[in-house]
Amino acid sequence: MRQASKKQGINLRPGNVISGKWHHRKYVIKKQLGSGAIGSVYLCEHNGKYAALKISDKSSSITMEVNVLKTFQKVQGNRLGPSLLDVDDWVDFQGNRWSFYVMEYLKGSSLADFLQRHGDEWLGILMLQILDDLESLHQTGWVFGDLKSDNLIVTHPPARLRWIDVGGTTQIGRSIKEYTEFFDRGYWQMGSRKAEPSYDLFALAMVMIQYYYPNRFERGNSPERTLMNKVKQIPQLQKYQPTLRKALTGQYSSSEQMKNELATILMGPTTKQTQYRRPTKTTTAKPKTQYQARNDDGQGHPILESVGICIVVLFFYFCYLFLL
């Protein structure tokens, strides 16, 4: 009977109290925030403060997610996912043991709600933010895996796109362990389910597309053609079309590449750096990288790219302040 009840999953109700077996901290359940293959997430209260509690009978999966969050916290200067607050076990009244961890509760809006209130112009800048976080994540040796709209939230003010569930996070080189078909390049027959940066970038492109197709759509006989046609049909996606195409077809090897190209699009043609070349008779021009600004000596200025991105971020930040 106990095994059968655990297989059905747990269904906590508002007012239920989760008491840690080892740390003896008590958490009062307020409401369910979501559920998935690994477990359920609830809004809870502890000592007058709100937090998010994820609980599951799959102790090994919970342990792995906890290790991922601990890894994120070691990345200085970055907020990769919510902060980890507690890890413990809970024994219910039937004697079943459940593993859980408590994390920071990120309060905000869904990506769709935020864009509908403040305008589609924010889509690009929010994607820049998450690309910056993905680059930091990939450098630690992980990919997000189950990157989708439901796992993203916009906290504000100031507006900041954050991810809220690390259940699909997978070490680079392994097979993606958790995914959602619409955001999975394997489902669209446009790549493998190997954990690599390009897998996350495909999913991020699908997040942008899915905002304009909330009911989603079938892949059809030619999945790649289906996606490209869907992008062409949305006027707001036209300026992102080159970036989306590269992300969908796996032409980016890093988040930084996609971030730099997206920043160039957002800055517009009038703010692009002009290429200068000092004419000489004896010097052979050095080969250019496709998206790198050049100075008089033909050397790249990656600082200029960073400055450009900062300008875009600051512009949207101040615009947002006027919305409050």
C-alpha positions, 0 to 999 in steps of 0.5 A: 500500500505504501509503495502504491501511494508513493507511485501516485505522487504526493498531493500536498494541500494548503496548511499541510506542514512539512517537518524536516527529519534531520534539521527539524525545520517546519514548512507550512504549505501555501499552494502548488507552484508546479509539478513534473517527472521528478517531483512537485514544487510548492510555495511554503512559509518558514518563520514568516518568509516565503520559499519554494519547496520541491519534494519527491520520492526519487531521492537520487534525483533530488540529490543531483538537483541539490548538487547542481544548485550548489555548483551554481552558488560557486559561480561568483558574480552570477545568479544561476537559478534560485539560492538553496536554503535547506535539504532534508527528508520528511516522513508522512503519516503513512511512514513514507519517506520523501526527499525535499529541498527548499530554495529561494522563491522568485516572485515575478511574471511569466515571460508572456505576461510581462511582454504583453504588459510592457511590449514585445521590444523587451523580448530581445533584451530578456533573451540577452540576459538569459544568454549571459546566464547560459554562458556562465552555466555552460562554462561550469560544465552543464547545460540547462536541458529542459529550457522552456517558457514554463521554467522562466520567470521575469522578476522585477523591478528591475526586469530580470529573466531567471530560471526556476527549475533545474530538474533537466540540468545535465552535464555536458557530453551526456544525454539530456535526461529531461526535456519537453517535446516542443522545445527539444531539437530531437523532436524536431529532427534537427539535432541529437539530445546530446548535452551541449551548448547548442542544445540550449540555444535551440530551446531558447529560439523555440521560447522566442517562437512559442511566445507568438504561438501560445497554442504551439503547432505540429512539426509536419513532414518537414520540421525545419521548413515548418519552423522557418515558415512560422518565423517568417509569418510573424512580423515581430520576429523578422529582425531576429530571423538570422539569429533564430535560423542559426540557433535552430540549425546548430550554427552557434557553438557558444551562447556568447556568439548568439548573444553578440549577434543578438546585441548587434540586432538590438543596437540597430545599423546606426550604432554599429561600429564602423570598420577603419583600415589604415592604408599601407603598401607593405602590410597584408590585412589580417583575416576578419572574424565575422562579427568583430569590430576593428581598429586602425591596426586590424585588431579586434575590440571585444570591449566594444561589444560589451559596451554595446550590450551594456548600452542596450541593457541600460536603455531598456532598464531606464525605460522600465523605470518609467513604467513603474 
